Structure formats: C-alpha cells, structure tokens
Amino acid sequence: MTKRSCSAIWLILIAVLCGFSYQPKSAQAALQEPPCEKPGWFPEDFGLKDHTVFWYNGYYYIAANYLPGEKKFAYGRSTDMCEWEMLEPILAQRTPGTWDEKAVWSPYVFLEAGVYYLYFTGVTQEFTQSILLETSTDPADPAAWEMREMVFQPDHAGSTWQETGWADCRDPMLIKIEGTYYLYYSAYDEQGGIIGVATSDRLTGGWMDWGSVIPYVLDTVPESSSIFTHDSFFYLFYHLPSQPESYRIGASPSGPWLEPAVIGPGWAHEFWVGMDSSTYTSYLTDYSISISPLTWKPNTDPPQPFIGAIYYRTMIPLISR
C-alpha cells in the first residue's frame, strides 16, 4: 500500500469518527441553494394568518387571512417563492345575513379536473362558523372566484354546533382517498375539542359527519389541522394554543394514531408538492409565511418528518491496492 493510500484512508476514518457525512456535489447544491435566503411571503403593511399554497401556470399562489380584521383573504403570487406580487384580495365583500357576514378564515385550495376548490371558514356576527366554498378555473384572476352553496356544518352525535351564537367549525382541509373525499375541521362538542372528519363522494357537499378522529382535548380546540401522506402513512398535523405544532402518524385517514410528536418551527403548517415535485411546508412566523423543504429523518419507522434539509451519512468502503 502506498503512502498516499494510507493518508487517504486515515482522512476517511477521521471524517467518519468526527461525524462528517458525504454528499455528491450536485446533491449538496440541491439541498444548500434555496431560491433565496428566506423563502416565504413577508409583507410589511399587513399580517398573514392561516393560509393555503397552490400553483397554476408557472406561479405559486398564497391565499391567507388578512390582518387586521380577517375580513378578506390576502392574495399573492410568485415564480420563486421569494418575490411576491400582491394581487387584489379575494372574498373581500362582507354581506349582512350571510354565513360569512363578519369574517373569513383559514382557506384551503383543492384541485381536481382543472377546477380549483377554495374551502374556507365563514363567520357570522355571533361567531357561528361554517365551512363554505368558492371555485375557479382561472385563479390568476382574483375576480374569477365564484361562491358556491354553504358546504358543511357539524351534525354528528354529541356536536354542540348551533345556528345562533358561538359555534366552532373551522380550519377545513381536504384529501381524496380511493374515490372518497375526507374533509377535516376543528370544532368543539360535548366531550371537548376535536379534529373532526366528514366524508363524501362529491366535492360540493352531501357530507357524512363522523366526529372526532383524535382523542378529545379538554377546554380548547385543536387548530389548523393538515394531513399529508408519505410512504403509505398518514400524517395529521395540528396545534393547541400556546403549544408547538404536533403531529400524529396513522395507518388510515381516520387513524388509529400514534402518540403525538412535536415539529417546528412555526405553527399552522401546510404541506404541499411544488412545481419541482419536491415536498414543502409553509407555516406562520410572526404573522408572516415562511416556506421550507420538508424531508424525512433517515432510519426511522415510520418515517419522521423534518423541516429543512437532512444530510444522510454515507458509508465509504475502504479500498486498498
């Protein structure tokens, strides 16, 4: 063995013992070079809250609760997730006597067959909450969104939802599994706070309300639920007031679920696949929206989500001549 070979082997051994890991240069570039130093939407003149991200014709779009007031949705678009063009707000008109006469909260966009379905929370003057719907085939035009009929109000056994007075039913999120649509929502019933689920074979209504899919939470409501599928598992994310974002892993859209784990930073996370086929999460930070890659921790079963890039250790065989 030559002196050069011995030196190379010692360098490799030192690197392994010190915990270094190796990635090909192209993989390092993909992980280390985001489109800008801080992807996300950080407006200076207003705040953002619960939100949704989708893409259309080469642009990423964000619709989000507009602060102060939450009486409309801020609406912006970007080609790179860094520089955002402010569009006209959507759902900006509050009409007395409607289910959304006071405020609109927590938008979520679902795409199917060229139609964009915008589910959101409508709030009355008495804070009665319902899940409502607008649709569009051209989301580039803020005026193209059209209101549909009221979609959902809880009616499962034990529900405390009422038509007058405070009634929790907010934060819609929707997935489709084998021809069935699952609508997740936050509410409160006789036993405590819930993340509920309703199912339908149509996007526009006819929901069967099944009630809570997680253990009841006493004295508060789990907020901003989001569900994502990976490696045949279902990941249900949510947060409780003044607590970090949590998630549970399940074998089906309704569980059963493992015990909750914590993920950070931020709260009110959304999870989505970008135009580059990579998985991203967007989340609130000081009433603005940050965007980061979502990756999966190695050597965990089930896979554990991680916000940011992960470097995988690579075993390098020692070859002597």
N, C-alpha and C positions, 0 to 999 in steps of 0.2 A: 504494500500500500504506500502511495507517495505521501510526502509531507503535505501537499496541497489537499489530498483527500482527507487526511486526518484532521486538518484545520477545518474543512467544510463540515465534517461530522460533528466536531466539537461545537461549532457555531449552531448547528441544528439542535443538538442536545441542550445547549444553554437556552435557546429560544423556547423549547418545549418546557424546560424546567421553570422558566420565568413566566410562563403562561401566555406567550405570544401565540398568535394564530396567523395562518397564511390564507390569503385570498388572491386569485389571479387579478392582475391589474384591471382588467375590464370589469370584473365583479366589484372591486373596490370603487371604481369610478361610479358604477350604478348606485351603490349604497351611499357614497360620500358626497355626491354632487346633486343636491336637490335643485329645483329650478331657481331658487333664491334662498337667501339666508333664513328667511322666516315665512314659509308659505302660509297663506290664510288671508282673511279679509279683516282689516283693522281700521274701520272708518273713524275719523276724528270728530265728526259733528253729531253723531248719534250712536246708540248702542245696539248690539245684537243679542238675541237670546236663542231660544230653541229654533232649529233650522233644518234644512234639507239641502243636499247637494245632488245634482244630476248633470248630465251633459247632453248637448244637442248641437249638431252641425259644427263641430270643432271648438265649441265653447263649454266651459264648466259654468253652471248656474248655481247660485245660492238664493233661496228664499228664507227669510228669518223674521222672527218677531222684531218689530221696530220699537226701540226705546228712545224717549219715554212714551208711555201711553199704551203701547201694544194694540193700536187701533188699525194697523195695516202691516203688510209684510214688506220689509226692505228686499230689494231685488237687484242682483248684480251678476255680471258675467266676466269670465277671464279665460284666456287661452293657456295660461301657465300656472294658475292657482296663486299668483303673486300680485299682479296688477289687475285691479277690478274696475270695470266700467259700471257706474251707477245707472240703473235703468229706472223707469217710472215704477213706483210701488204698485203692488197688486193687492186686491181686496181692500182698497183704501176707502170705500164708501160704507159708512155705518147707517143702517136704515132702522128706524124705530119699529118695534113689533116683530122683528125677525130673531132667529136663534143666535145671530151674531151681532146684535144691535150695539153691544158695548165694546167688544174686543175680539181679536182673532189671535190664536196662539198655535204654536207647535205644528208647522206644516210638515208634510211628508209626501214626496212625489214617487209614484209607481208608474213604470212604463209598460205598456202592452199594446202590440199591434199598431204602433205609430201614434197612440193616444197617451198623453201624459195626465195621470190622475193625481190631483193635489188634494189630499186629505188634510183636514185641519180642525182645530177646536174652535167652535163658535161659543161666545159668552153673552148672556143676556144681562140686563141691568141688575138682576138679582143674583148674578153669578151662576145661573143654571148653565151647564156645559153640555154640548152635543158634538158629535163628530160629523162634519159637513164635507162637501166635495165640490171642487171645480175641475174642469177638464180643458185640455188644449191640444191641438195638433201642431201648433206653432208657438212654442214657448219663447222664441226670440221676440215676440210681440207681447208686451205686458197686457195689452188690451184684448188679446185673443183668449184669455182665460174666461170660461163661462160657468156660471153657477149651476149645479145640479140640485136635485131634491135633498132634503135632510137625509143622512145616511144611517146614523146609529145613535141610540140611547139605551143604556143598560136595562135589562129586564130579567136577569137570572134570579133564581131563588135567593132571597136574602139581600138583594140590591136595595139600597136606600135612595136611589135616584128619584127625583121628583121634578115636575114641570115648573114649579114656582119655588123660589128660594135657592140657597146654595146647593148644588148637586154636582159631584165630581164625575167627570167623564172627559178625559183629555189625553193629549200626547199620543195620537194614533201612529201606528207603524204596521206595515202590511208585507207579508210574503205569500208566495204561491208554492204549494207542495202537492204534486200529483193531481192537479186539477182543482184543488181546494184552496181558497184564499183564507188566510188567517189574519184577522185584524186584532192587534194588541192595543190596549188602552190602560190608562191609570184611573182608578176610582176608589170609592170607599163604600163598604157595605156593613151589614150588621156585626161582622166579626173583626173588621179592621180595614186597613189599607190594602189594596190589591193591584197587581197587574192582571187584568182580565184578558180573555181571548174570546172572539166570536168568529164563526166560520160561515162561508157562503160559497156557492158555485158561480156567483156573479160579483163583479167589482162594484156595482152600483147599489147593492142592498140585498134585503132578504137575509139578514144575519141571524144566526143561531148563537145566542149568548151563553157561554159555558161558565162564566165567572172566573174566579182566580186560578192562575196556573202556578203560583208560588205560595209558600206559607204566608198566612196573614201577617201584616205588620201593624202593631198596636199604635194608635194615636197619631199616625201620619200616613201619607200616601207615597208609595214609590213613584218616582218621577222619570219621565223621558226614556221610556224603555226602547230598546233597539235590539233586533235579533239578526244574527248573521250565521251562515252555515259554513263549515270547514271540515274537511276530512270525515264526512258523514256525521258530524256532531253539530248540535245547535247551541249557540252562544247567546244568552239573554243578558243584556246589559241594562243597568238602571242605577239610580242613586237615591239616597234618602237625604233629607235636609241636613246640612252641616256635616255630611259624611262623604268620603271619597266614592268615586264610581265603583260599582261592584258588578260582577258577572257570575252567572251560573251556567254550567255545561250540562246539556241534556241529550237524551237519545232520540227525542221526537220534538215536534213544535210545542207540545204541552208538557214536556218532561217525561219521566221524573228527572230532577235536577240534583247535581252535586251541591255541596255546601258552597256558599258564595266566596269568591276571591276578589281581591282589590286590583284595580288597574288605574294608572294615572299617566300623565297629569290631566287636569281639566274635569269637566262634567258635561252631561247632556251629549254624549258621544253619538255620532252617526258613523256607519261603516258602509263602504261602497267600493266598487271596482271602477277604476279610472279608464280613460281612453287608451292608456298604455297597457291595459289588462292587469295592472298592479292593484293591490288592495290598499285602501287608505282609510283613515279615520279623521273626522273633523269634530272639534269639541270646543266648548266655551272656555275662554280665559279672560277674566276681567271684562265680560260682556263684549268680547270680540271673538272671532272664529279662527282657531289655529288648525292647520292641516298637517298630517304626518303619515308616513307609511305605517301600515300595520303588518307586523311579521309574527312569526311563531317560534317560541322557545324550542331549541333542539332537545331531543331525548326526554320529552315529557309525554305521557299518555294518560288522558287525551292531550293533544297539543294545547299549550297555554299561549294566549295572545300577548303581544308585546308592542307597545307604541314606540316606534323608531326602528333603526336598522340593527340587526344582530350579526355578529361575525361568528361563523362556525369554525371550531377547531378542526384543523386538517392534519391527519397523521401522514408524515412524510417518511417513506421507507428509507432505511439506511442501506446504501448500495456500495459495496466495495469491489474493487477490481483486483 
